Amino acid sequence: MDIAAMSTMLSQGKVMQQASISVMKMAMNSAENSGQMIKELADTNTKMMEMSVNPHIGGNIDIRL
């Protein structure tokens, strides 16, 4: 095998590896965003459920001067 062919194969291997890493990073970012959205949704649902169970809590503030 000549040096030019080996160099080309090595270069193609590096490009394929970089492409794989880029795709993996995109998948990780997508998963992170999905996780954040799920967390926000769960926080919102928890707060709504809490208000439906105890609607009178937090509605009034007693202030004396």
Jmol script that loads the backbone (N, CA, C; Angstrom):
load data "model"
ATOM      1  N   MET A   1       0.860  -1.168   0.000  1.00  0.00           N
ATOM      2  CA  MET A   1       0.000   0.000   0.000  1.00  0.00           C
ATOM      3  C   MET A   1       0.907   1.233   0.000  1.00  0.00           C
ATOM      4  N   ASP A   2       0.590   2.167  -0.833  1.00  0.00           N
ATOM      5  CA  ASP A   2       1.446   3.353  -0.904  1.00  0.00           C
ATOM      6  C   ASP A   2       1.046   4.389   0.150  1.00  0.00           C
ATOM      7  N   ILE A   3       1.919   5.346   0.348  1.00  0.00           N
ATOM      8  CA  ILE A   3       1.748   6.350   1.406  1.00  0.00           C
ATOM      9  C   ILE A   3       0.552   7.258   1.117  1.00  0.00           C
ATOM     10  N   ALA A   4       0.311   7.583  -0.137  1.00  0.00           N
ATOM     11  CA  ALA A   4      -0.806   8.461  -0.486  1.00  0.00           C
ATOM     12  C   ALA A   4      -2.144   7.807  -0.119  1.00  0.00           C
ATOM     13  N   ALA A   5      -2.283   6.530  -0.384  1.00  0.00           N
ATOM     14  CA  ALA A   5      -3.520   5.824  -0.066  1.00  0.00           C
ATOM     15  C   ALA A   5      -3.720   5.739   1.440  1.00  0.00           C
ATOM     16  N   MET A   6      -2.634   5.468   2.175  1.00  0.00           N
ATOM     17  CA  MET A   6      -2.717   5.405   3.633  1.00  0.00           C
ATOM     18  C   MET A   6      -3.103   6.765   4.203  1.00  0.00           C
ATOM     19  N   SER A   7      -2.534   7.806   3.666  1.00  0.00           N
ATOM     20  CA  SER A   7      -2.845   9.159   4.127  1.00  0.00           C
ATOM     21  C   SER A   7      -4.315   9.493   3.879  1.00  0.00           C
ATOM     22  N   THR A   8      -4.820   9.110   2.722  1.00  0.00           N
ATOM     23  CA  THR A   8      -6.220   9.366   2.385  1.00  0.00           C
ATOM     24  C   THR A   8      -7.141   8.598   3.322  1.00  0.00           C
ATOM     25  N   MET A   9      -6.831   7.336   3.581  1.00  0.00           N
ATOM     26  CA  MET A   9      -7.649   6.527   4.480  1.00  0.00           C
ATOM     27  C   MET A   9      -7.634   7.107   5.895  1.00  0.00           C
ATOM     28  N   LEU A  10      -6.466   7.535   6.351  1.00  0.00           N
ATOM     29  CA  LEU A  10      -6.344   8.113   7.684  1.00  0.00           C
ATOM     30  C   LEU A  10      -7.157   9.398   7.780  1.00  0.00           C
ATOM     31  N   SER A  11      -7.092  10.216   6.758  1.00  0.00           N
ATOM     32  CA  SER A  11      -7.838  11.469   6.735  1.00  0.00           C
ATOM     33  C   SER A  11      -9.340  11.207   6.739  1.00  0.00           C
ATOM     34  N   GLN A  12      -9.782  10.233   5.955  1.00  0.00           N
ATOM     35  CA  GLN A  12     -11.203   9.882   5.921  1.00  0.00           C
ATOM     36  C   GLN A  12     -11.669   9.357   7.277  1.00  0.00           C
ATOM     37  N   GLY A  13     -10.816   8.595   7.930  1.00  0.00           N
ATOM     38  CA  GLY A  13     -11.146   8.077   9.262  1.00  0.00           C
ATOM     39  C   GLY A  13     -11.321   9.203  10.265  1.00  0.00           C
ATOM     40  N   LYS A  14     -10.441  10.203  10.186  1.00  0.00           N
ATOM     41  CA  LYS A  14     -10.543  11.349  11.091  1.00  0.00           C
ATOM     42  C   LYS A  14     -11.822  12.137  10.829  1.00  0.00           C
ATOM     43  N   VAL A  15     -12.168  12.322   9.576  1.00  0.00           N
ATOM     44  CA  VAL A  15     -13.394  13.053   9.225  1.00  0.00           C
ATOM     45  C   VAL A  15     -14.619  12.300   9.733  1.00  0.00           C
ATOM     46  N   MET A  16     -14.632  10.984   9.570  1.00  0.00           N
ATOM     47  CA  MET A  16     -15.749  10.181  10.051  1.00  0.00           C
ATOM     48  C   MET A  16     -15.876  10.271  11.575  1.00  0.00           C
ATOM     49  N   GLN A  17     -14.738  10.264  12.254  1.00  0.00           N
ATOM     50  CA  GLN A  17     -14.754  10.359  13.710  1.00  0.00           C
ATOM     51  C   GLN A  17     -15.280  11.729  14.149  1.00  0.00           C
ATOM     52  N   GLN A  18     -14.847  12.784  13.484  1.00  0.00           N
ATOM     53  CA  GLN A  18     -15.329  14.129  13.819  1.00  0.00           C
ATOM     54  C   GLN A  18     -16.825  14.254  13.559  1.00  0.00           C
ATOM     55  N   ALA A  19     -17.302  13.661  12.484  1.00  0.00           N
ATOM     56  CA  ALA A  19     -18.732  13.691  12.187  1.00  0.00           C
ATOM     57  C   ALA A  19     -19.516  12.946  13.265  1.00  0.00           C
ATOM     58  N   SER A  20     -19.007  11.817  13.697  1.00  0.00           N
ATOM     59  CA  SER A  20     -19.674  11.045  14.748  1.00  0.00           C
ATOM     60  C   SER A  20     -19.736  11.833  16.048  1.00  0.00           C
ATOM     61  N   ILE A  21     -18.652  12.505  16.377  1.00  0.00           N
ATOM     62  CA  ILE A  21     -18.618  13.311  17.599  1.00  0.00           C
ATOM     63  C   ILE A  21     -19.610  14.464  17.500  1.00  0.00           C
ATOM     64  N   SER A  22     -19.696  15.093  16.328  1.00  0.00           N
ATOM     65  CA  SER A  22     -20.640  16.195  16.146  1.00  0.00           C
ATOM     66  C   SER A  22     -22.080  15.726  16.310  1.00  0.00           C
ATOM     67  N   VAL A  23     -22.401  14.577  15.741  1.00  0.00           N
ATOM     68  CA  VAL A  23     -23.750  14.035  15.875  1.00  0.00           C
ATOM     69  C   VAL A  23     -24.039  13.698  17.333  1.00  0.00           C
ATOM     70  N   MET A  24     -23.070  13.141  18.036  1.00  0.00           N
ATOM     71  CA  MET A  24     -23.259  12.803  19.440  1.00  0.00           C
ATOM     72  C   MET A  24     -23.482  14.064  20.275  1.00  0.00           C
ATOM     73  N   LYS A  25     -22.754  15.133  19.990  1.00  0.00           N
ATOM     74  CA  LYS A  25     -22.942  16.390  20.715  1.00  0.00           C
ATOM     75  C   LYS A  25     -24.341  16.949  20.475  1.00  0.00           C
ATOM     76  N   MET A  26     -24.815  16.864  19.231  1.00  0.00           N
ATOM     77  CA  MET A  26     -26.163  17.345  18.935  1.00  0.00           C
ATOM     78  C   MET A  26     -27.201  16.528  19.695  1.00  0.00           C
ATOM     79  N   ALA A  27     -27.010  15.227  19.775  1.00  0.00           N
ATOM     80  CA  ALA A  27     -27.941  14.369  20.510  1.00  0.00           C
ATOM     81  C   ALA A  27     -27.911  14.694  22.003  1.00  0.00           C
ATOM     82  N   MET A  28     -26.733  14.945  22.533  1.00  0.00           N
ATOM     83  CA  MET A  28     -26.617  15.290  23.947  1.00  0.00           C
ATOM     84  C   MET A  28     -27.300  16.620  24.242  1.00  0.00           C
ATOM     85  N   ASN A  29     -27.124  17.598  23.361  1.00  0.00           N
ATOM     86  CA  ASN A  29     -27.776  18.893  23.549  1.00  0.00           C
ATOM     87  C   ASN A  29     -29.291  18.752  23.485  1.00  0.00           C
ATOM     88  N   SER A  30     -29.763  17.942  22.564  1.00  0.00           N
ATOM     89  CA  SER A  30     -31.199  17.703  22.440  1.00  0.00           C
ATOM     90  C   SER A  30     -31.742  17.044  23.700  1.00  0.00           C
ATOM     91  N   ALA A  31     -31.029  16.064  24.215  1.00  0.00           N
ATOM     92  CA  ALA A  31     -31.457  15.375  25.435  1.00  0.00           C
ATOM     93  C   ALA A  31     -31.452  16.333  26.623  1.00  0.00           C
ATOM     94  N   GLU A  32     -30.462  17.199  26.683  1.00  0.00           N
ATOM     95  CA  GLU A  32     -30.384  18.171  27.776  1.00  0.00           C
ATOM     96  C   GLU A  32     -31.562  19.141  27.708  1.00  0.00           C
ATOM     97  N   ASN A  33     -31.876  19.618  26.516  1.00  0.00           N
ATOM     98  CA  ASN A  33     -33.012  20.524  26.348  1.00  0.00           C
ATOM     99  C   ASN A  33     -34.321  19.838  26.717  1.00  0.00           C
ATOM    100  N   SER A  34     -34.464  18.590  26.312  1.00  0.00           N
ATOM    101  CA  SER A  34     -35.678  17.833  26.659  1.00  0.00           C
ATOM    102  C   SER A  34     -35.788  17.666  28.166  1.00  0.00           C
ATOM    103  N   GLY A  35     -34.687  17.392  28.806  1.00  0.00           N
ATOM    104  CA  GLY A  35     -34.681  17.246  30.261  1.00  0.00           C
ATOM    105  C   GLY A  35     -35.076  18.528  30.962  1.00  0.00           C
ATOM    106  N   GLN A  36     -34.587  19.655  30.463  1.00  0.00           N
ATOM    107  CA  GLN A  36     -34.942  20.936  31.067  1.00  0.00           C
ATOM    108  C   GLN A  36     -36.426  21.232  30.884  1.00  0.00           C
ATOM    109  N   MET A  37     -36.953  20.922  29.704  1.00  0.00           N
ATOM    110  CA  MET A  37     -38.381  21.154  29.463  1.00  0.00           C
ATOM    111  C   MET A  37     -39.233  20.271  30.364  1.00  0.00           C
ATOM    112  N   ILE A  38     -38.826  19.021  30.542  1.00  0.00           N
ATOM    113  CA  ILE A  38     -39.579  18.114  31.412  1.00  0.00           C
ATOM    114  C   ILE A  38     -39.550  18.619  32.851  1.00  0.00           C
ATOM    115  N   LYS A  39     -38.402  19.114  33.289  1.00  0.00           N
ATOM    116  CA  LYS A  39     -38.278  19.645  34.646  1.00  0.00           C
ATOM    117  C   LYS A  39     -39.188  20.853  34.834  1.00  0.00           C
ATOM    118  N   GLU A  40     -39.188  21.765  33.866  1.00  0.00           N
ATOM    119  CA  GLU A  40     -40.049  22.948  33.966  1.00  0.00           C
ATOM    120  C   GLU A  40     -41.524  22.549  33.982  1.00  0.00           C
ATOM    121  N   LEU A  41     -41.890  21.592  33.152  1.00  0.00           N
ATOM    122  CA  LEU A  41     -43.270  21.117  33.115  1.00  0.00           C
ATOM    123  C   LEU A  41     -43.654  20.480  34.447  1.00  0.00           C
ATOM    124  N   ALA A  42     -42.762  19.690  35.004  1.00  0.00           N
ATOM    125  CA  ALA A  42     -43.042  19.042  36.289  1.00  0.00           C
ATOM    126  C   ALA A  42     -43.176  20.089  37.390  1.00  0.00           C
ATOM    127  N   ASP A  43     -42.316  21.115  37.385  1.00  0.00           N
ATOM    128  CA  ASP A  43     -42.408  22.176  38.388  1.00  0.00           C
ATOM    129  C   ASP A  43     -43.738  22.910  38.271  1.00  0.00           C
ATOM    130  N   THR A  44     -44.141  23.205  37.043  1.00  0.00           N
ATOM    131  CA  THR A  44     -45.404  23.908  36.813  1.00  0.00           C
ATOM    132  C   THR A  44     -46.578  23.048  37.273  1.00  0.00           C
ATOM    133  N   ASN A  45     -46.561  21.768  36.907  1.00  0.00           N
ATOM    134  CA  ASN A  45     -47.652  20.871  37.299  1.00  0.00           C
ATOM    135  C   ASN A  45     -47.713  20.705  38.808  1.00  0.00           C
ATOM    136  N   THR A  46     -46.568  20.645  39.457  1.00  0.00           N
ATOM    137  CA  THR A  46     -46.528  20.501  40.914  1.00  0.00           C
ATOM    138  C   THR A  46     -47.147  21.723  41.564  1.00  0.00           C
ATOM    139  N   LYS A  47     -46.788  22.899  41.077  1.00  0.00           N
ATOM    140  CA  LYS A  47     -47.328  24.132  41.644  1.00  0.00           C
ATOM    141  C   LYS A  47     -48.843  24.213  41.428  1.00  0.00           C
ATOM    142  N   MET A  48     -49.311  23.805  40.243  1.00  0.00           N
ATOM    143  CA  MET A  48     -50.742  23.834  39.961  1.00  0.00           C
ATOM    144  C   MET A  48     -51.487  22.845  40.859  1.00  0.00           C
ATOM    145  N   MET A  49     -50.914  21.658  41.065  1.00  0.00           N
ATOM    146  CA  MET A  49     -51.548  20.665  41.928  1.00  0.00           C
ATOM    147  C   MET A  49     -51.586  21.165  43.370  1.00  0.00           C
ATOM    148  N   GLU A  50     -50.517  21.799  43.806  1.00  0.00           N
ATOM    149  CA  GLU A  50     -50.467  22.314  45.169  1.00  0.00           C
ATOM    150  C   GLU A  50     -51.534  23.383  45.376  1.00  0.00           C
ATOM    151  N   MET A  51     -51.706  24.248  44.389  1.00  0.00           N
ATOM    152  CA  MET A  51     -52.718  25.290  44.504  1.00  0.00           C
ATOM    153  C   MET A  51     -54.129  24.698  44.490  1.00  0.00           C
ATOM    154  N   SER A  52     -54.337  23.610  43.741  1.00  0.00           N
ATOM    155  CA  SER A  52     -55.671  23.013  43.700  1.00  0.00           C
ATOM    156  C   SER A  52     -55.991  22.293  45.001  1.00  0.00           C
ATOM    157  N   VAL A  53     -54.983  21.763  45.679  1.00  0.00           N
ATOM    158  CA  VAL A  53     -55.201  21.066  46.940  1.00  0.00           C
ATOM    159  C   VAL A  53     -55.381  22.063  48.079  1.00  0.00           C
ATOM    160  N   ASN A  54     -54.562  23.131  48.080  1.00  0.00           N
ATOM    161  CA  ASN A  54     -54.605  24.158  49.124  1.00  0.00           C
ATOM    162  C   ASN A  54     -54.799  25.535  48.482  1.00  0.00           C
ATOM    163  N   PRO A  55     -55.981  25.837  47.959  1.00  0.00           N
ATOM    164  CA  PRO A  55     -56.147  27.099  47.241  1.00  0.00           C
ATOM    165  C   PRO A  55     -56.077  28.331  48.139  1.00  0.00           C
ATOM    166  N   HIS A  56     -56.304  28.169  49.440  1.00  0.00           N
ATOM    167  CA  HIS A  56     -56.311  29.315  50.343  1.00  0.00           C
ATOM    168  C   HIS A  56     -54.909  29.708  50.816  1.00  0.00           C
ATOM    169  N   ILE A  57     -53.932  28.845  50.625  1.00  0.00           N
ATOM    170  CA  ILE A  57     -52.584  29.130  51.119  1.00  0.00           C
ATOM    171  C   ILE A  57     -51.891  30.132  50.201  1.00  0.00           C
ATOM    172  N   GLY A  58     -51.348  31.162  50.811  1.00  0.00           N
ATOM    173  CA  GLY A  58     -50.591  32.153  50.061  1.00  0.00           C
ATOM    174  C   GLY A  58     -51.447  33.232  49.426  1.00  0.00           C
ATOM    175  N   GLY A  59     -52.730  33.239  49.708  1.00  0.00           N
ATOM    176  CA  GLY A  59     -53.610  34.227  49.100  1.00  0.00           C
ATOM    177  C   GLY A  59     -53.676  35.522  49.878  1.00  0.00           C
ATOM    178  N   ASN A  60     -53.380  35.500  51.166  1.00  0.00           N
ATOM    179  CA  ASN A  60     -53.471  36.680  52.029  1.00  0.00           C
ATOM    180  C   ASN A  60     -52.164  36.894  52.772  1.00  0.00           C
ATOM    181  N   ILE A  61     -51.860  38.170  53.014  1.00  0.00           N
ATOM    182  CA  ILE A  61     -50.671  38.519  53.780  1.00  0.00           C
ATOM    183  C   ILE A  61     -51.122  39.467  54.904  1.00  0.00           C
ATOM    184  N   ASP A  62     -50.770  39.166  56.139  1.00  0.00           N
ATOM    185  CA  ASP A  62     -51.056  40.039  57.262  1.00  0.00           C
ATOM    186  C   ASP A  62     -49.870  40.953  57.492  1.00  0.00           C
ATOM    187  N   ILE A  63     -50.145  42.273  57.429  1.00  0.00           N
ATOM    188  CA  ILE A  63     -49.075  43.262  57.631  1.00  0.00           C
ATOM    189  C   ILE A  63     -49.516  44.223  58.715  1.00  0.00           C
ATOM    190  N   ARG A  64     -48.654  44.431  59.693  1.00  0.00           N
ATOM    191  CA  ARG A  64     -48.929  45.398  60.764  1.00  0.00           C
ATOM    192  C   ARG A  64     -47.766  46.370  60.853  1.00  0.00           C
ATOM    193  N   LEU A  65     -48.111  47.621  60.960  1.00  0.00           N
ATOM    194  CA  LEU A  65     -47.079  48.661  61.069  1.00  0.00           C
ATOM    195  C   LEU A  65     -47.071  49.256  62.432  1.00  0.00           C
TER     196      LEU A  65
END
end "model"
wireframe off; spacefill off
backbone 0.3
color backbone group
